[in-house]
């Protein structure tokens, strides 16, 4: 049950599965089938206790250079939530995150490579 503070009524909501916590994106994005075109939807509670829908889509493959000088063909998985998109590049063999990109605001972009 969700009881918004600014509404005088209780809303009953039935989901197909339990919602995930906000910190579970990294687990989900590495667990989806690494097949281009795969699309999944999951629900999460936001930091302010709103129920939100996340979509995960495998959008293709991309070569990523690693610190040791090798290159891996990573699968690009885009996670969309609340109008924002995060892009995760996952090694399909090891399921390790090799790179991620976030656009926190229009015109801004942050890329990170785990070490």
N, C-alpha and C positions, 0 to 999 in steps of 0.2 A: 504494500500500500504506500502511496506517495501522498503526503499531506503538505502541499505548498503553503508557505506562510502568508501569502497575499491572496489566497482564495478561501472562501468560507465552506468549501465542500471537499470531501475526500474523493480521490480518484482511484478506482480499482484498475490495475493494469496487469494483464497476464502476458508473460513472455515465454518464448519457446525454451529458453535456457536462463539460468541465473546470470545477472550482470557481473561484469568483471570490475575489479578495482582500477583506479587510474594508473597504477604502476605496472599493469600487466601487458602493456602494448609490446614491449620487447620480447616477451614470451610468445605472444600470439603471432607476431610478424615472422618469427623464425619457424613457427609450427605449420603454417599454411602450406598446402601442396605447391611446389615450385613449378607450376605449369602456367605458361603465359595465358592470360585471359581469366584465370581463376579469380573469383570474386566471393568474398564472405562478409557477413554483417555480424557485429556483436554489439552488445549494449554495455555501457559503463556508467558509473556515477561520477559526476564532475566534482571538483573541489567544493562547490557550493551545494552539493547534494541534489543536483538535477540529473535525471536519467537522460543519457545522450546515446545516439547511435554512431558507431564507428564502422567504416567500411575498409576492407583490405582488398587490394587488387594487385595481382601480379601483372606488371605492364610490359615486361620484356627482360632482355639480358644486356649486360654491359660489362666491358673489360675494366678491371680495376687493378692498378698497380699496388703491390704490397711493399712493405718496408724492406723485405729481403730481396727485392729486385724481381720477383716473379710476378706474374699476372694471373688473376683468376677471372673467369667469366661468372659474374655474380648476377643473380636474379633481382630485379628491381620490384619492390613491393611498396605500393603507396597506401598510406593510411590517411583517411579523411575523417575529420571530426570537427564539428562546429565551424564549417567553412574554411578550415585550414588543412593543408596537405603536408604530410611528412613522407619523405622517400627513404627507404631502407634498402641497402644493397647487401644481399645475403649470399654467402657461398653455399650453393645447393648441396655440396658433398658433406660439409661439416656443420652446416646451419649456423655458422658464425657470422655475426654482423661485421662487414668489412668497411662500410661507409654509410653515413646518413646525412640527409640534408633537410633543413627546416626553413620555412619562410615565416618568421614570427610577425612580420608586418609587410604591407605592400612596399616593394622596392628593396626589401632587406632579405638576405639569405645567409644561413649559417651551415657550413659543412663540417663534419667531424669524422675522423678516422680513429677507431679504438686502437689502443696499443697494448 
